[in-house]
Amino acid sequence: MMGLVLSTSFVIAIGAATMRYTTVIKEISVLFNGQVMVVSKGTIVIQAVPIGGSMLPQAFTEEKIRGMAGVERTVPILFVTPIGIGGMIQPVPVNFSMGIPVEYWHLILGPTPLRGNGGYFPSNESSNEVAVGASLADEHGWTVGTRITVNDNEFKIVGVLDTRLALLNRCVIMPLMLAQEVYNYPGSVNIIAVKPVQGYSQKNLVEAIKQEISYVTALTEGERNDMIQPVLSQVETWNLGLHTAIFLMSLILVMTVTVMSVSERRRDFATLEAIGAPLGYVFRIVILESSLIGVLGGGLGLVFGSLGALVLASLYTNIPIAQFFPSIFEVVPPLYMVGIFLAVVSVCCLGGIIPAINATRMRIAEVLRAEY
């Protein structure tokens, strides 16, 4: 049973952490849903997060794009990672800073509510007011009115975003001009979100932007997804292979243990059959024992595996593990738990079938003569 507990824990911990990783990557594209993303050439884009590449001259680039047919609106964005709170360098950057023009906040953040009462979104480009994600706020004990320091600049938190999006939960969002000043990128951005006119093809707009402006590349929503899809497919294939290997090992383990258990109790089973117990009775006993091993091993494995998933999430994000406990069912979805538990019990039942059949086929006379 301990072997089953360990295998189930391993499947839950690795599987849930992998699922969470892919979910976070996929949900990033929600911020730019239905929009064309324009970045500098050579920039690597993961869904909607630009990595590397140079900055774009904001005014000049926006003017060129707005003059094209099929463009309804442009939103310049400065996306910076990490934010460098406290001057600490993180090996895995999970904190971000995003500068958005105040009049366009709702176009990028959508109907994102603010936590509690009294919060609001900054409405002045030159003010030192910012909004922060709930995860960052919980980690540092920030609330509306708290003053924080980012890049040696002091800001006042005027809103805490109440959202499930992992990116926004770990983000400091400020007016664009303020972000440009703080990070020393005057008049520059690294993303321009372009909203096409209704009914106008994103693909046609992308081709027009690439032809008109030589130093940029433009991506449709589908192209952003296609860039990361091969990586996600490999991760999902690896996850499936891991599950299959672990379950096969569990099947062999349960079968071996059950065969040994049946062999050690040949005399008991032969005696039961000799006094009139039906063949199905012995069969049910063996299957029931295998099922109990699966239920107990799977149940304990769920507990330890869920804790393991939280530990992995904490290690890879540098977020205190205590912050993950309230959202444990987001890291390890209940349906995933139930699926793994049923799979473990099914594997154990399957592993007990052959030993159970062998137990019903033993020759009573030979067993009793040998054992007594």
C-alpha positions as CSV (number, residue, x, y, z in Angstrom):
1,M,0.0,0.0,0.0
2,M,2.9,2.4,0.7
3,G,4.2,1.8,-2.8
4,L,0.8,2.8,-4.1
5,V,0.7,5.9,-1.9
6,L,4.1,7.0,-3.3
7,S,3.1,6.4,-6.9
8,T,-0.2,8.2,-6.5
9,S,1.5,11.1,-4.7
10,F,4.0,11.4,-7.5
11,V,1.3,11.3,-10.2
12,I,-0.8,14.0,-8.4
13,A,2.2,16.3,-7.6
14,I,3.8,16.2,-11.0
15,G,0.5,16.0,-13.0
16,A,-1.2,18.9,-11.1
17,A,1.9,21.1,-11.3
18,T,2.1,20.5,-15.1
19,M,-1.6,21.1,-15.6
20,R,-1.3,24.4,-13.7
21,Y,1.7,25.4,-15.7
22,T,-0.2,24.9,-19.0
23,T,-3.3,26.5,-17.7
24,V,-1.5,29.7,-16.7
25,I,0.2,30.0,-20.1
26,K,-3.1,29.5,-22.0
27,E,-5.0,32.0,-19.9
28,I,-2.5,34.8,-20.6
29,S,-4.0,35.3,-24.1
30,V,-7.3,36.4,-22.5
31,L,-5.8,39.9,-22.1
32,F,-5.5,40.4,-25.8
33,N,-8.5,38.4,-27.0
34,G,-9.6,39.4,-30.5
35,Q,-6.6,41.8,-31.0
36,V,-3.5,41.8,-33.1
37,M,-0.3,42.0,-31.0
38,V,2.5,44.1,-32.5
39,V,6.1,43.7,-31.1
40,S,9.6,44.4,-32.4
41,K,11.3,41.9,-34.7
42,G,13.2,39.2,-32.9
43,T,10.9,39.3,-29.9
44,I,9.8,35.9,-28.6
45,V,6.2,35.9,-27.6
46,I,4.7,33.3,-25.2
47,Q,0.9,33.8,-25.7
48,A,1.0,37.5,-24.9
49,V,4.2,37.9,-22.9
50,P,7.1,39.4,-24.9
51,I,10.6,38.1,-24.1
52,G,13.7,39.8,-25.4
53,G,13.6,42.1,-28.4
54,S,13.9,45.9,-28.5
55,M,11.5,48.7,-27.7
56,L,9.1,50.3,-30.1
57,P,8.9,54.1,-30.6
58,Q,5.4,54.6,-29.3
59,A,4.2,57.8,-31.1
60,F,5.7,57.0,-34.5
61,T,4.6,53.3,-34.5
62,E,1.1,54.1,-33.4
63,E,0.7,56.8,-36.0
64,K,1.8,54.4,-38.8
65,I,-0.6,51.7,-37.6
66,R,-3.6,54.1,-37.1
67,G,-3.2,55.3,-40.7
68,M,-3.9,51.8,-42.0
69,A,-7.2,50.5,-43.2
70,G,-9.1,48.2,-40.8
71,V,-7.7,49.6,-37.6
72,E,-10.2,50.6,-35.0
73,R,-7.9,51.3,-32.0
74,T,-4.4,50.9,-30.8
75,V,-3.3,50.4,-27.1
76,P,0.4,50.9,-26.3
77,I,1.7,48.8,-23.4
78,L,4.9,48.6,-21.5
79,F,5.4,45.1,-20.1
80,V,8.4,44.6,-17.8
81,T,9.6,41.6,-15.8
82,P,10.6,41.3,-13.0
83,I,9.4,44.3,-11.1
84,G,12.3,44.2,-8.7
85,I,10.4,44.8,-5.4
86,G,12.9,45.1,-2.6
87,G,15.8,44.8,-5.1
88,M,15.7,41.0,-5.0
89,I,16.6,39.1,-8.1
90,Q,14.4,36.0,-8.7
91,P,15.7,33.0,-10.6
92,V,12.2,32.4,-12.0
93,P,10.5,35.8,-12.6
94,V,6.9,35.6,-11.5
95,N,6.4,39.3,-10.7
96,F,5.5,41.7,-13.5
97,S,4.9,45.3,-14.1
98,M,2.5,46.6,-16.8
99,G,2.0,50.2,-18.0
100,I,-1.3,50.9,-19.7
101,P,-2.8,54.3,-20.7
102,V,-5.4,55.1,-18.1
103,E,-8.2,55.6,-20.6
104,Y,-7.6,52.0,-21.9
105,W,-7.3,50.0,-18.7
106,H,-10.8,48.5,-19.1
107,L,-9.9,47.4,-22.7
108,I,-7.0,45.2,-21.4
109,L,-8.1,44.2,-18.0
110,G,-11.8,43.7,-18.9
111,P,-14.4,43.7,-16.1
112,T,-11.7,42.9,-13.5
113,P,-13.2,43.8,-10.1
114,L,-11.3,45.3,-7.2
115,R,-11.1,43.7,-3.8
116,G,-13.0,45.3,-0.9
117,N,-14.4,48.8,-0.7
118,G,-12.7,52.1,-1.4
119,G,-10.4,50.9,-4.3
120,Y,-10.2,52.5,-7.7
121,F,-8.2,52.5,-10.9
122,P,-5.7,55.4,-11.3
123,S,-7.1,58.0,-13.6
124,N,-4.1,60.3,-14.0
125,E,-1.1,59.5,-16.1
126,S,1.3,61.5,-13.9
127,S,0.1,60.3,-10.5
128,N,2.1,57.9,-8.4
129,E,-0.9,55.5,-8.0
130,V,-0.9,51.9,-8.9
131,A,-3.1,48.8,-8.7
132,V,-1.6,45.4,-7.7
133,G,-2.6,41.8,-8.0
134,A,-4.2,40.0,-5.1
135,S,-1.4,37.4,-4.8
136,L,1.3,40.1,-4.5
137,A,-0.9,42.0,-2.0
138,D,-1.4,38.9,0.1
139,E,2.3,38.0,0.0
140,H,3.5,41.4,1.2
141,G,0.5,42.4,3.3
142,W,-0.5,45.2,1.0
143,T,-3.9,46.9,1.2
144,V,-5.5,50.0,-0.4
145,G,-3.5,53.0,0.9
146,T,-0.2,51.1,1.4
147,R,2.9,52.8,0.0
148,I,5.4,50.5,-1.9
149,T,8.7,51.1,-3.5
150,V,9.4,49.8,-7.1
151,N,12.7,50.6,-8.8
152,D,13.5,53.2,-6.1
153,N,10.2,55.0,-6.7
154,E,7.4,55.2,-4.1
155,F,3.9,54.5,-5.1
156,K,0.5,54.4,-3.4
157,I,-1.7,51.3,-3.9
158,V,-5.2,52.5,-4.8
159,G,-6.7,49.2,-5.9
160,V,-6.2,45.4,-5.4
161,L,-7.3,43.3,-8.4
162,D,-9.7,40.5,-7.5
163,T,-9.0,38.1,-10.3
164,R,-8.1,34.4,-11.0
165,L,-5.7,35.2,-13.8
166,A,-2.2,34.3,-12.6
167,L,-0.5,37.0,-14.6
168,L,-2.7,39.8,-13.2
169,N,-2.4,38.3,-9.7
170,R,1.4,38.8,-9.8
171,C,1.3,42.2,-11.5
172,V,1.8,45.8,-10.6
173,I,-0.3,47.9,-13.0
174,M,0.4,51.6,-13.4
175,P,-0.3,54.4,-15.9
176,L,1.9,54.1,-19.1
177,M,3.7,57.4,-18.7
178,L,4.5,56.5,-15.1
179,A,5.9,53.1,-16.1
180,Q,8.0,54.6,-18.8
181,E,9.5,57.0,-16.3
182,V,10.1,54.4,-13.7
183,Y,11.8,51.9,-16.0
184,N,13.6,54.6,-18.0
185,Y,11.8,53.9,-21.4
186,P,10.6,57.4,-22.3
187,G,8.3,57.3,-25.3
188,S,8.8,53.6,-25.8
189,V,6.7,50.5,-25.4
190,N,7.2,46.8,-26.2
191,I,3.6,45.9,-27.1
192,I,0.9,47.6,-29.2
193,A,-2.4,45.9,-29.1
194,V,-4.4,46.6,-32.3
195,K,-8.1,46.2,-32.4
196,P,-9.4,45.5,-36.0
197,V,-12.6,47.0,-37.3
198,Q,-15.4,44.6,-36.8
199,G,-15.5,42.1,-39.7
200,Y,-11.9,43.0,-40.8
201,S,-9.6,40.0,-41.0
202,Q,-6.8,39.8,-38.4
203,K,-4.6,38.0,-40.9
204,N,-5.0,40.8,-43.5
205,L,-4.2,43.4,-40.9
206,V,-1.1,41.5,-39.8
207,E,0.2,41.3,-43.3
208,A,-0.4,45.0,-43.9
209,I,1.4,46.0,-40.7
210,K,4.4,43.8,-41.6
211,Q,4.6,45.4,-45.0
212,E,4.2,48.9,-43.8
213,I,6.5,48.9,-40.8
214,S,9.8,47.0,-41.3
215,Y,11.0,46.8,-37.7
216,V,7.9,45.1,-36.2
217,T,6.2,41.8,-36.3
218,A,2.5,41.3,-35.8
219,L,0.7,38.2,-34.5
220,T,-2.9,37.2,-34.7
221,E,-4.6,35.5,-31.8
222,G,-4.2,32.1,-33.6
223,E,-0.5,32.7,-34.3
224,R,0.2,33.5,-30.7
225,N,-1.4,30.2,-29.7
226,D,0.4,28.3,-32.5
227,M,3.8,29.4,-31.3
228,I,3.4,27.9,-27.8
229,Q,1.3,24.9,-28.8
230,P,4.2,22.5,-29.7
231,V,5.7,23.1,-26.3
232,L,2.3,22.5,-24.5
233,S,1.8,19.4,-26.6
234,Q,5.1,18.0,-25.6
235,V,4.4,18.8,-21.9
236,E,1.0,17.1,-22.1
237,T,2.5,14.1,-23.9
238,W,5.2,13.8,-21.2
239,N,2.5,14.0,-18.6
240,L,0.4,11.3,-20.2
241,G,3.5,9.0,-20.6
242,L,4.3,9.6,-16.9
243,H,0.7,8.6,-15.8
244,T,0.8,5.5,-18.0
245,A,4.2,4.3,-16.7
246,I,3.2,4.9,-13.0
247,F,-0.1,3.1,-13.4
248,L,1.5,0.1,-15.1
249,M,4.0,-0.1,-12.3
250,S,1.2,0.1,-9.8
251,L,-0.7,-2.7,-11.6
252,I,2.4,-4.9,-11.5
253,L,3.0,-4.1,-7.8
254,V,-0.6,-4.8,-6.8
255,M,-0.7,-8.0,-8.8
256,T,2.6,-9.2,-7.2
257,V,1.4,-8.4,-3.7
258,T,-2.0,-10.1,-4.3
259,V,-0.4,-13.2,-5.7
260,M,1.8,-13.5,-2.7
261,S,-1.2,-12.9,-0.4
262,V,-3.2,-15.6,-2.2
263,S,-0.3,-18.1,-2.0
264,E,0.2,-17.6,1.7
265,R,-3.5,-18.3,2.3
266,R,-4.0,-21.3,0.1
267,R,-5.0,-23.4,3.2
268,D,-7.6,-20.8,4.3
269,F,-9.2,-20.6,0.8
270,A,-9.2,-24.4,0.4
271,T,-10.8,-24.8,3.8
272,L,-13.6,-22.3,2.9
273,E,-14.2,-24.2,-0.3
274,A,-14.2,-27.6,1.5
275,I,-16.9,-26.4,4.0
276,G,-19.2,-25.3,1.2
277,A,-18.2,-21.7,0.4
278,P,-19.1,-20.9,-3.3
279,L,-16.2,-20.2,-5.7
280,G,-17.4,-16.6,-6.2
281,Y,-16.9,-16.0,-2.5
282,V,-13.2,-16.5,-2.6
283,F,-13.0,-14.4,-5.8
284,R,-14.9,-11.5,-4.1
285,I,-12.6,-11.7,-1.1
286,V,-9.4,-11.2,-3.2
287,I,-11.0,-8.4,-5.4
288,L,-12.3,-6.7,-2.2
289,E,-8.8,-6.7,-0.6
290,S,-7.3,-5.3,-3.8
291,S,-9.9,-2.6,-3.9
292,L,-9.3,-1.7,-0.3
293,I,-5.6,-1.3,-1.1
294,G,-6.5,1.0,-3.9
295,V,-9.0,3.0,-1.8
296,L,-6.5,3.5,1.1
297,G,-3.5,4.0,-1.0
298,G,-5.3,6.3,-3.4
299,G,-6.8,8.4,-0.6
300,L,-3.5,8.9,1.2
301,G,-1.8,9.5,-2.2
302,L,-4.3,12.3,-2.9
303,V,-3.4,14.0,0.4
304,F,0.4,13.7,0.0
305,G,0.3,14.4,-3.7
306,S,-1.8,17.6,-3.2
307,L,0.7,18.8,-0.7
308,G,3.6,17.9,-3.0
309,A,1.9,19.9,-5.8
310,L,1.7,23.0,-3.5
311,V,5.4,22.5,-2.6
312,L,6.4,22.4,-6.3
313,A,4.3,25.4,-7.1
314,S,6.0,27.3,-4.3
315,L,9.5,26.3,-5.2
316,Y,9.1,27.3,-8.9
317,T,7.4,30.6,-8.3
318,N,9.1,31.7,-5.1
319,I,5.6,32.3,-3.6
320,P,5.2,31.3,0.0
321,I,3.4,27.9,0.2
322,A,0.8,29.3,2.7
323,Q,-0.6,31.4,-0.2
324,F,-1.5,28.3,-2.1
325,F,-3.6,26.6,0.5
326,P,-6.7,28.8,0.0
327,S,-6.5,28.0,-3.7
328,I,-5.5,24.3,-3.4
329,F,-8.4,23.3,-5.7
330,E,-7.1,25.6,-8.4
331,V,-3.7,23.9,-8.3
332,V,-5.2,20.4,-8.0
333,P,-8.7,20.5,-9.5
334,P,-11.3,18.2,-7.8
335,L,-12.1,16.5,-11.0
336,Y,-8.5,15.6,-11.5
337,M,-8.4,14.2,-8.0
338,V,-11.4,12.1,-8.6
339,G,-10.1,10.9,-11.9
340,I,-6.8,9.8,-10.4
341,F,-8.5,8.1,-7.4
342,L,-10.8,6.1,-9.7
343,A,-7.9,5.2,-11.9
344,V,-5.9,3.9,-8.9
345,V,-8.8,1.9,-7.6
346,S,-9.5,0.5,-11.1
347,V,-5.9,-0.5,-11.5
348,C,-5.9,-2.3,-8.1
349,C,-9.1,-4.2,-9.0
350,L,-7.6,-5.2,-12.4
351,G,-4.4,-6.3,-10.6
352,G,-6.4,-8.6,-8.3
353,I,-8.3,-10.4,-11.1
354,I,-5.7,-12.9,-12.1
355,P,-4.7,-13.8,-8.5
356,A,-8.5,-14.1,-7.7
357,I,-9.0,-16.5,-10.6
358,N,-6.0,-18.6,-9.5
359,A,-7.5,-18.7,-6.0
360,T,-10.7,-20.2,-7.4
361,R,-8.9,-22.8,-9.5
362,M,-6.8,-24.4,-6.8
363,R,-7.3,-28.1,-6.1
364,I,-8.8,-28.6,-2.7
365,A,-7.5,-32.1,-2.0
366,E,-3.9,-31.3,-3.0
367,V,-3.9,-28.1,-1.0
368,L,-5.3,-29.7,2.2
369,R,-3.0,-32.7,1.9
370,A,0.0,-30.4,1.6
371,E,-1.0,-27.9,4.2
372,Y,-2.3,-30.2,6.9
